[in-house]
Amino acid sequence: MSGLEILVNLAGVLGLALSILVFILTRWERRRRLTLVLVKGDTSKFPKEIEGREEDQELIVLQIVNEGARPLIIDAESLQISVNQRSIRRHDCDWLGIDSIPVPLNPRTSCNVALYLESFEELSGLIEHSDLRKVDSPEECVFIVKASVKNIEGKKYATRHDFQYSALVSEFWNRNG
C-alpha cells in the first residue's frame, strides 16, 4: 500500500466518523426539552384571571419554558406540584393562567401558571406541619417541592432540581444551587 492509499482510507474513515457525529448532534439538538421553575409571585402577572378582585395575593408560579427546537403541546390536565408526598393537581384548586397556555408552546417561549400560596400550603399539608410556636429548628419548616407536566404524547417533564420551600418565610429556592 502506498502512502496515498493510506491517506485516502484515513480520510474516508474520518469522513464517516464526522457524518455520524453530525447526525447525533443534530438529533440531540432537536430533542424536546421543557424547563420547569418554581418561584413566588403575585397576582399582578395574571390580570385577566383576577379581574374584579381588589386584593393582591401571593402566588406560587410555575414557569414552563420550551428550550427545545420543536413546538410542544402541553397537557394541562397533567400539571401537578408535589410536596411531602402529596400532589396538588389541576382540579384540586384554582390555577391561574391554565387556560392561557399556548397551543403549541413554541421553541424559546414560555408561559406561567400559578396557584394561590394559601391553597398551596393548605393542600400540601404545610399548615399542619408549620405551627410556628412549636418549631424547634428552622429546618423543620423546610420542604422539598417538585413540579411536573406531560405533553399530549404522554412524555413527562419534571423540575430538574428539587426546590425547597420554607414555611417560616414563605420562600422558594433551588436546592442544588
C-alpha positions as CSV (number, residue, x, y, z in Angstrom):
1,M,0.0,0.0,0.0
2,S,1.3,3.4,-0.9
3,G,1.2,6.4,1.3
4,L,-1.6,7.9,-0.9
5,E,-3.9,4.9,-0.4
6,I,-3.4,5.0,3.3
7,L,-4.2,8.7,3.3
8,V,-7.4,8.1,1.2
9,N,-8.5,5.3,3.5
10,L,-7.9,7.5,6.6
11,A,-9.9,10.4,5.0
12,G,-12.8,8.0,4.3
13,V,-12.9,6.8,7.9
14,L,-12.7,10.3,9.3
15,G,-15.5,11.4,6.9
16,L,-17.7,8.5,8.1
17,A,-17.0,9.4,11.7
18,L,-17.7,13.1,11.1
19,S,-21.0,12.3,9.4
20,I,-22.1,10.1,12.3
21,L,-21.2,12.7,14.8
22,V,-23.1,15.4,12.9
23,F,-26.2,13.1,12.7
24,I,-26.0,12.5,16.5
25,L,-25.6,16.2,17.3
26,T,-28.5,17.3,15.2
27,R,-30.8,14.7,16.7
28,W,-29.7,15.8,20.2
29,E,-30.2,19.5,19.4
30,R,-33.7,18.9,18.0
31,R,-35.0,17.0,21.0
32,R,-37.9,18.3,23.0
33,R,-37.0,20.0,26.3
34,L,-39.1,21.7,28.9
35,T,-37.7,23.5,31.9
36,L,-39.9,24.0,34.9
37,V,-39.1,26.6,37.5
38,L,-41.0,27.4,40.7
39,V,-41.0,31.0,42.0
40,K,-43.1,33.1,44.3
41,G,-45.1,35.8,42.7
42,D,-48.2,37.9,42.9
43,T,-51.5,38.3,41.1
44,S,-50.2,41.3,39.0
45,K,-49.0,38.9,36.3
46,F,-52.5,37.5,35.8
47,P,-54.8,40.5,35.2
48,K,-57.4,38.6,33.2
49,E,-57.9,35.8,35.8
50,I,-58.2,38.2,38.8
51,E,-60.5,40.7,37.3
52,G,-62.8,42.2,39.8
53,R,-60.7,41.2,42.9
54,E,-59.2,44.0,44.8
55,E,-56.5,42.4,47.0
56,D,-53.1,41.4,45.7
57,Q,-52.4,37.8,46.9
58,E,-49.2,35.8,46.8
59,L,-48.9,33.0,44.3
60,I,-46.7,30.0,43.6
61,V,-45.8,30.5,40.0
62,L,-44.7,27.6,37.7
63,Q,-42.7,28.9,34.7
64,I,-42.7,26.5,31.8
65,V,-40.0,27.2,29.2
66,N,-39.7,25.3,25.9
67,E,-35.9,25.1,25.4
68,G,-36.1,22.5,22.7
69,A,-36.1,23.1,18.9
70,R,-39.7,21.8,18.4
71,P,-43.1,23.1,19.5
72,L,-44.8,21.2,22.3
73,I,-48.4,20.8,23.2
74,I,-48.8,20.7,27.0
75,D,-51.5,18.6,28.6
76,A,-52.8,21.0,31.2
77,E,-54.7,18.2,33.0
78,S,-51.3,16.5,33.9
79,L,-49.9,19.6,35.7
80,Q,-49.0,18.9,39.3
81,I,-46.9,20.1,42.2
82,S,-45.7,17.6,44.8
83,V,-44.8,18.4,48.4
84,N,-44.4,16.0,51.3
85,Q,-45.5,13.1,49.1
86,R,-48.8,14.9,48.4
87,S,-49.7,16.1,44.9
88,I,-51.6,19.2,44.0
89,R,-53.3,18.5,40.6
90,R,-55.2,20.6,38.1
91,H,-58.7,20.2,39.7
92,D,-57.6,20.4,43.4
93,C,-57.7,24.2,43.4
94,D,-57.9,27.3,41.3
95,W,-54.9,27.7,38.9
96,L,-54.3,31.0,37.2
97,G,-53.1,31.0,33.6
98,I,-54.0,27.4,32.9
99,D,-56.4,28.3,30.1
100,S,-53.9,30.7,28.5
101,I,-51.1,28.1,28.0
102,P,-50.2,28.5,24.3
103,V,-51.0,25.6,21.9
104,P,-48.4,24.8,20.8
105,L,-45.7,26.2,23.1
106,N,-43.2,27.3,20.5
107,P,-39.4,26.9,20.9
108,R,-37.7,29.5,23.0
109,T,-41.0,30.7,24.5
110,S,-42.5,30.3,28.0
111,C,-45.7,30.5,29.9
112,N,-46.7,30.9,33.5
113,V,-49.3,29.1,35.6
114,A,-49.9,29.7,39.3
115,L,-51.8,28.8,42.3
116,Y,-52.5,30.8,45.4
117,L,-50.0,30.4,48.2
118,E,-52.7,29.8,50.7
119,S,-54.1,26.9,48.6
120,F,-50.6,25.5,48.2
121,E,-49.9,25.5,51.9
122,E,-53.3,24.0,52.8
123,L,-53.4,21.3,50.1
124,S,-49.8,20.2,50.7
125,G,-50.3,19.9,54.4
126,L,-47.7,22.6,55.2
127,I,-50.1,24.4,57.6
128,E,-50.3,21.2,59.8
129,H,-46.5,20.9,59.9
130,S,-45.6,24.5,60.4
131,D,-47.2,25.7,63.6
132,L,-44.6,28.4,64.3
133,R,-45.0,28.3,68.0
134,K,-43.9,24.7,68.2
135,V,-40.9,24.8,65.9
136,D,-37.5,23.9,67.5
137,S,-35.4,24.5,64.4
138,P,-36.0,26.2,61.1
139,E,-35.2,23.0,59.2
140,E,-38.5,21.5,60.4
141,C,-40.4,24.0,58.2
142,V,-38.4,23.4,55.0
143,F,-40.0,21.1,52.4
144,I,-38.9,19.7,49.1
145,V,-41.2,20.7,46.2
146,K,-41.3,19.3,42.7
147,A,-43.4,20.0,39.7
148,S,-44.2,18.0,36.6
149,V,-46.3,18.2,33.4
150,K,-46.8,15.9,30.4
151,N,-47.1,16.6,26.7
152,I,-50.1,15.2,24.8
153,E,-48.0,12.2,23.8
154,G,-47.6,11.3,27.5
155,K,-43.9,12.2,27.9
156,K,-43.4,13.6,31.4
157,Y,-41.3,16.7,32.1
158,A,-40.3,17.5,35.7
159,T,-38.2,20.0,37.5
160,R,-34.5,19.2,37.0
161,H,-33.7,20.3,40.5
162,D,-35.6,19.9,43.7
163,F,-36.9,23.2,45.0
164,Q,-37.2,23.9,48.7
165,Y,-39.9,25.9,50.3
166,S,-39.6,27.4,53.8
167,A,-43.0,27.8,55.5
168,L,-41.3,30.2,58.0
169,V,-40.5,32.8,55.4
170,S,-42.7,31.6,52.5
171,E,-39.9,31.5,50.0
172,F,-38.6,29.1,47.3
173,W,-35.1,28.4,46.4
174,N,-33.2,25.9,44.2
175,R,-31.9,23.1,46.5
176,N,-28.9,22.4,44.2
177,G,-27.7,25.9,44.0
